[in-house]
Amino acid sequence: MADAGNTTTAIKAEQDRLCRVNPDWVAGGVSALSIHEIAALMDGLKTLYDVTMGLICQPRFQDREQDSNRAGDVLDVLSNQFFLLRDELGKHLATLKAAGDFEPNQRFWALVSRECDDMNDPATIVALAAGFVASKH
């Protein structure tokens, strides 16, 4: 029978490995996405993150001490990956120039939503709003 400490260490190592975002990911297929598609994908990844976090809280994904069991650990890895991928998309979106009437608004709201969802510094949100308003005039 495997030692519980070794199993936990192996699971944590696998989590660390899986949760690293490939640096070529944004340079690959994501760079071909439109602002609308990136915003939709960010929203979808946020939903997947929320669902996996909700599942982790269920007793079937916990052991007797209410820590994650191995199935819960897998969900934890997935939720971390969804969060990191969404973050990378947001960083990529922040570098894009929006055109037309619709794209600037969509880009702004996707970036603000990310900052609010992550409960980041309100000054960052105000700066995004100020930059958006300044670009309109």
Kinemage of the C-alpha trace (Angstrom):
@kinemage 1
@onewidth
@group {chain A} dominant
@subgroup {mainchain}
@vectorlist {calphas} color= white
{ca met a 1} P 0.000 0.000 0.000
{ca ala a 2} L 1.324 3.435 -0.962
{ca asp a 3} L 2.400 5.872 1.737
{ca ala a 4} L -0.174 8.695 2.067
{ca gly a 5} L 2.595 11.310 2.364
{ca asn a 6} L 4.250 10.145 -0.855
{ca thr a 7} L 0.879 10.104 -2.634
{ca thr a 8} L 0.124 13.663 -1.500
{ca thr a 9} L 3.587 14.830 -2.602
{ca ala a 10} L 3.125 13.181 -6.014
{ca ile a 11} L -0.298 14.801 -6.438
{ca lys a 12} L 1.083 18.247 -5.534
{ca ala a 13} L 3.983 17.803 -7.977
{ca glu a 14} L 1.553 16.861 -10.731
{ca gln a 15} L -0.622 19.871 -9.883
{ca asp a 16} L 2.399 22.162 -10.161
{ca arg a 17} L 3.363 20.627 -13.511
{ca leu a 18} L -0.138 20.850 -14.987
{ca cys a 19} L -0.785 24.373 -13.776
{ca arg a 20} L 2.093 25.928 -15.687
{ca val a 21} L 0.795 27.783 -18.728
{ca asn a 22} L 2.686 27.058 -21.909
{ca pro a 23} L 4.419 30.330 -22.933
{ca asp a 24} L 3.749 29.547 -26.605
{ca trp a 25} L 0.031 29.183 -25.962
{ca val a 26} L -0.861 32.824 -26.648
{ca ala a 27} L 1.456 32.940 -29.649
{ca gly a 28} L -0.325 29.899 -31.091
{ca gly a 29} L -4.007 29.615 -31.881
{ca val a 30} L -5.159 32.287 -29.453
{ca ser a 31} L -3.495 35.069 -31.410
{ca ala a 32} L -5.890 34.385 -34.292
{ca leu a 33} L -8.986 34.969 -32.129
{ca ser a 34} L -10.978 38.167 -32.370
{ca ile a 35} L -11.619 40.374 -29.351
{ca his a 36} L -15.175 39.032 -29.275
{ca glu a 37} L -13.927 35.424 -29.266
{ca ile a 38} L -11.343 36.118 -26.568
{ca ala a 39} L -13.964 37.778 -24.355
{ca ala a 40} L -16.307 34.809 -24.857
{ca leu a 41} L -13.538 32.331 -24.062
{ca met a 42} L -12.558 34.271 -20.936
{ca asp a 43} L -16.179 34.189 -19.796
{ca gly a 44} L -16.408 30.464 -20.495
{ca leu a 45} L -13.212 29.750 -18.561
{ca lys a 46} L -14.541 31.781 -15.611
{ca thr a 47} L -17.714 29.679 -15.648
{ca leu a 48} L -15.688 26.447 -15.748
{ca tyr a 49} L -13.565 27.716 -12.847
{ca asp a 50} L -16.685 28.520 -10.797
{ca val a 51} L -18.227 25.113 -11.515
{ca thr a 52} L -15.081 23.182 -10.576
{ca met a 53} L -14.684 25.214 -7.383
{ca gly a 54} L -18.295 24.426 -6.493
{ca leu a 55} L -17.733 20.738 -7.101
{ca ile a 56} L -14.626 20.709 -4.910
{ca cys a 57} L -16.789 21.826 -1.976
{ca gln a 58} L -19.065 18.797 -2.271
{ca pro a 59} L -18.512 15.957 0.231
{ca arg a 60} L -17.889 13.418 -2.534
{ca phe a 61} L -14.673 15.251 -3.405
{ca gln a 62} L -13.440 15.427 0.199
{ca asp a 63} L -11.982 12.934 2.640
{ca arg a 64} L -13.080 12.492 6.242
{ca glu a 65} L -11.024 15.505 7.363
{ca gln a 66} L -12.747 17.649 4.697
{ca asp a 67} L -9.570 17.984 2.666
{ca ser a 68} L -9.754 17.217 -1.044
{ca asn a 69} L -9.608 13.535 -1.908
{ca arg a 70} L -7.773 12.477 -5.087
{ca ala a 71} L -10.784 13.282 -7.267
{ca gly a 72} L -10.973 16.675 -5.574
{ca asp a 73} L -7.272 17.175 -6.273
{ca val a 74} L -7.917 16.592 -9.980
{ca leu a 75} L -10.686 19.198 -9.895
{ca asp a 76} L -8.321 21.562 -8.098
{ca val a 77} L -5.789 21.174 -10.912
{ca leu a 78} L -8.502 21.835 -13.489
{ca ser a 79} L -9.793 24.912 -11.670
{ca asn a 80} L -6.254 26.292 -11.419
{ca gln a 81} L -5.712 25.682 -15.115
{ca phe a 82} L -8.979 27.448 -16.027
{ca phe a 83} L -7.932 30.418 -13.865
{ca leu a 84} L -4.437 30.608 -15.354
{ca leu a 85} L -5.661 30.287 -18.941
{ca arg a 86} L -8.213 33.040 -18.375
{ca asp a 87} L -5.488 35.219 -16.881
{ca glu a 88} L -3.222 34.643 -19.894
{ca leu a 89} L -6.093 35.502 -22.238
{ca gly a 90} L -6.669 38.711 -20.287
{ca lys a 91} L -3.012 39.660 -20.592
{ca his a 92} L -3.196 39.020 -24.336
{ca leu a 93} L -6.444 40.968 -24.658
{ca ala a 94} L -4.889 43.944 -22.866
{ca thr a 95} L -2.266 44.186 -25.633
{ca leu a 96} L -4.807 44.271 -28.477
{ca lys a 97} L -6.077 47.432 -30.113
{ca ala a 98} L -9.830 47.474 -30.489
{ca ala a 99} L -11.479 48.937 -33.573
{ca gly a 100} L -14.970 50.044 -34.480
{ca asp a 101} L -17.801 50.752 -32.089
{ca phe a 102} L -18.290 47.323 -30.505
{ca glu a 103} L -14.757 45.996 -29.885
{ca pro a 104} L -13.564 48.769 -27.515
{ca asn a 105} L -16.591 48.238 -25.275
{ca gln a 106} L -16.229 44.466 -25.316
{ca arg a 107} L -12.499 44.647 -24.612
{ca phe a 108} L -13.101 47.073 -21.735
{ca trp a 109} L -15.823 44.968 -20.099
{ca ala a 110} L -13.840 41.737 -20.435
{ca leu a 111} L -10.820 43.343 -18.765
{ca val a 112} L -12.875 45.007 -16.030
{ca ser a 113} L -14.768 41.773 -15.349
{ca arg a 114} L -11.474 39.937 -14.918
{ca glu a 115} L -10.183 42.553 -12.480
{ca cys a 116} L -13.455 42.544 -10.487
{ca asp a 117} L -13.760 38.751 -10.419
{ca asp a 118} L -10.216 38.477 -9.104
{ca met a 119} L -10.905 41.243 -6.535
{ca asn a 120} L -7.849 43.166 -7.648
{ca asp a 121} L -6.932 46.668 -6.560
{ca pro a 122} L -9.801 49.085 -7.288
{ca ala a 123} L -7.210 51.565 -8.590
{ca thr a 124} L -6.561 49.168 -11.483
{ca ile a 125} L -10.242 49.193 -12.366
{ca val a 126} L -10.389 52.990 -12.172
{ca ala a 127} L -7.309 53.219 -14.407
{ca leu a 128} L -8.950 50.906 -16.966
{ca ala a 129} L -12.092 53.042 -16.909
{ca ala a 130} L -10.107 56.284 -17.218
{ca gly a 131} L -8.150 54.903 -20.161
{ca phe a 132} L -11.334 53.742 -21.830
{ca val a 133} L -13.051 57.110 -21.395
{ca ala a 134} L -9.946 58.978 -22.570
{ca ser a 135} L -9.784 56.846 -25.723
{ca lys a 136} L -13.374 57.789 -26.553
{ca his a 137} L -12.611 61.513 -26.627
